[in-house]
Amino acid sequence: MAQCASPAHVERAQSPKPPPELNPLRTQEENCIGITIDKKYYSLVGQDGASRFIKRSLTEAEWAIRHRDKQTIPASCDVAAHIRNEAAAIAFVRSHTNVPVPNVICSFDDGGRTYLIEDEAPGVMMVDLPNEKKAIVSQEVEAHIRTLQSVKGTAMGGFCGVACLPYRLALALPKGEKVDFKADVPYDLVLCHNDISQHNVIVDPESLKITAIIDWEFAGFYPKEFEGWFYKRPGPSVARGEEVDDVPELLKIVEACRAA
């Protein structure tokens, strides 16, 4: 059976292994395949036999408690906005480009939680391919990035009125800080995914064609510098070791574009 999109979330949710949970609300029910600081992930099969992937935000009461009863606060407290942004971004990309995206069944709010339900994309994660095959897939990734950057925007930020900054930038800002951008920023704005890692590229292992690029919660219109190169090696979309960290330069752009 082909591996589907959800294992990307499983790896992110389970590695590195977190300390034991102290919050009894953070349980993994049947079909729950992972839980992070701010989200839960589910994989299940519908009555039609198709595999479905569900992502939902956690309420504040479900956030992790890590040490001495101190609650771990997500880098962005508005997780629901990120999930809504993902649904809107996928719809926009599907209607304006040929970049492959998951099929969104629905997205909705219920009981203080926001849900996104998708068909699972068939294939394997790019990270699971041998290096010689990754080189082939990288060429298609770069073609899709060029396609995205050919779509211009007039307002900086995400699709739902929230900045939805890339994860590496959100980590560098005070937790919970809200960022608003002025209407006229001194940069050309292009469509960015902002988290194209090898875990978020799903590939047909035989043809090596990309079946879907997933996890669009940080997508929006930003200067092209916001789109990283993290698909070129395994791991998260943050600089590691001796890699050049672009966050200081991106923070300068953010400050130049902030609303007064």
TADAQUI-V954966 format. One record per residue. N is the residue number from 1. RES is the residue in three letters. SS is DSSP state (alpha for helix, beta for strand, coil for the rest). Layout:
N,RES,SS  N,RES,SS
//
This chain:
1,MET,coil  2,ALA,coil  3,GLN,coil  4,CYS,beta  5,ALA,coil  6,SER,alpha  7,PRO,alpha  8,ALA,alpha  9,HIS,alpha  10,VAL,alpha  11,GLU,alpha  12,ARG,alpha  13,ALA,alpha  14,GLN,alpha  15,SER,coil  16,PRO,coil  17,LYS,coil  18,PRO,coil  19,PRO,coil  20,PRO,coil  21,GLU,coil  22,LEU,coil  23,ASN,coil  24,PRO,coil  25,LEU,coil  26,ARG,coil  27,THR,coil  28,GLN,coil  29,GLU,coil  30,GLU,coil  31,ASN,coil  32,CYS,beta  33,ILE,beta  34,GLY,beta  35,ILE,beta  36,THR,coil  37,ILE,coil  38,ASP,coil  39,LYS,beta  40,LYS,beta  41,TYR,beta  42,TYR,beta  43,SER,beta  44,LEU,beta  45,VAL,beta  46,GLY,coil  47,GLN,coil  48,ASP,coil  49,GLY,coil  50,ALA,coil  51,SER,beta  52,ARG,beta  53,PHE,beta  54,ILE,beta  55,LYS,beta  56,ARG,beta  57,SER,beta  58,LEU,coil  59,THR,coil  60,GLU,alpha  61,ALA,alpha  62,GLU,alpha  63,TRP,coil  64,ALA,coil  65,ILE,beta  66,ARG,beta  67,HIS,beta  68,ARG,coil  69,ASP,coil  70,LYS,beta  71,GLN,beta  72,THR,coil  73,ILE,coil  74,PRO,coil  75,ALA,coil  76,SER,coil  77,CYS,coil  78,ASP,coil  79,VAL,alpha  80,ALA,alpha  81,ALA,alpha  82,HIS,alpha  83,ILE,alpha  84,ARG,alpha  85,ASN,alpha  86,GLU,alpha  87,ALA,alpha  88,ALA,alpha  89,ALA,alpha  90,ILE,alpha  91,ALA,alpha  92,PHE,alpha  93,VAL,alpha  94,ARG,alpha  95,SER,alpha  96,HIS,alpha  97,THR,coil  98,ASN,coil  99,VAL,coil  100,PRO,coil  101,VAL,coil  102,PRO,coil  103,ASN,coil  104,VAL,beta  105,ILE,beta  106,CYS,beta  107,SER,beta  108,PHE,beta  109,ASP,beta  110,ASP,beta  111,GLY,coil  112,GLY,coil  113,ARG,beta  114,THR,beta  115,TYR,beta  116,LEU,beta  117,ILE,beta  118,GLU,beta  119,ASP,beta  120,GLU,coil  121,ALA,coil  122,PRO,beta  123,GLY,coil  124,VAL,beta  125,MET,beta  126,MET,alpha  127,VAL,alpha  128,ASP,alpha  129,LEU,coil  130,PRO,coil  131,ASN,alpha  132,GLU,alpha  133,LYS,alpha  134,LYS,alpha  135,ALA,alpha  136,ILE,alpha  137,VAL,alpha  138,SER,alpha  139,GLN,alpha  140,GLU,alpha  141,VAL,alpha  142,GLU,alpha  143,ALA,alpha  144,HIS,alpha  145,ILE,alpha  146,ARG,alpha  147,THR,alpha  148,LEU,alpha  149,GLN,alpha  150,SER,coil  151,VAL,coil  152,LYS,beta  153,GLY,beta  154,THR,coil  155,ALA,coil  156,MET,coil  157,GLY,beta  158,GLY,coil  159,PHE,coil  160,CYS,coil  161,GLY,coil  162,VAL,coil  163,ALA,coil  164,CYS,coil  165,LEU,coil  166,PRO,coil  167,TYR,alpha  168,ARG,alpha  169,LEU,alpha  170,ALA,alpha  171,LEU,coil  172,ALA,coil  173,LEU,coil  174,PRO,coil  175,LYS,coil  176,GLY,coil  177,GLU,coil  178,LYS,coil  179,VAL,coil  180,ASP,coil  181,PHE,beta  182,LYS,coil  183,ALA,coil  184,ASP,coil  185,VAL,coil  186,PRO,coil  187,TYR,coil  188,ASP,coil  189,LEU,beta  190,VAL,beta  191,LEU,beta  192,CYS,beta  193,HIS,coil  194,ASN,coil  195,ASP,coil  196,ILE,coil  197,SER,coil  198,GLN,alpha  199,HIS,alpha  200,ASN,alpha  201,VAL,beta  202,ILE,beta  203,VAL,beta  204,ASP,coil  205,PRO,coil  206,GLU,coil  207,SER,coil  208,LEU,coil  209,LYS,coil  210,ILE,beta  211,THR,beta  212,ALA,beta  213,ILE,beta  214,ILE,coil  215,ASP,coil  216,TRP,coil  217,GLU,coil  218,PHE,coil  219,ALA,coil  220,GLY,beta  221,PHE,beta  222,TYR,beta  223,PRO,coil  224,LYS,alpha  225,GLU,alpha  226,PHE,alpha  227,GLU,coil  228,GLY,coil  229,TRP,coil  230,PHE,alpha  231,TYR,alpha  232,LYS,alpha  233,ARG,coil  234,PRO,coil  235,GLY,coil  236,PRO,coil  237,SER,coil  238,VAL,coil  239,ALA,coil  240,ARG,coil  241,GLY,coil  242,GLU,coil  243,GLU,coil  244,VAL,coil  245,ASP,coil  246,ASP,coil  247,VAL,alpha  248,PRO,alpha  249,GLU,alpha  250,LEU,alpha  251,LEU,alpha  252,LYS,alpha  253,ILE,alpha  254,VAL,alpha  255,GLU,alpha  256,ALA,alpha  257,CYS,alpha  258,ARG,beta  259,ALA,coil  260,ALA,coil
//
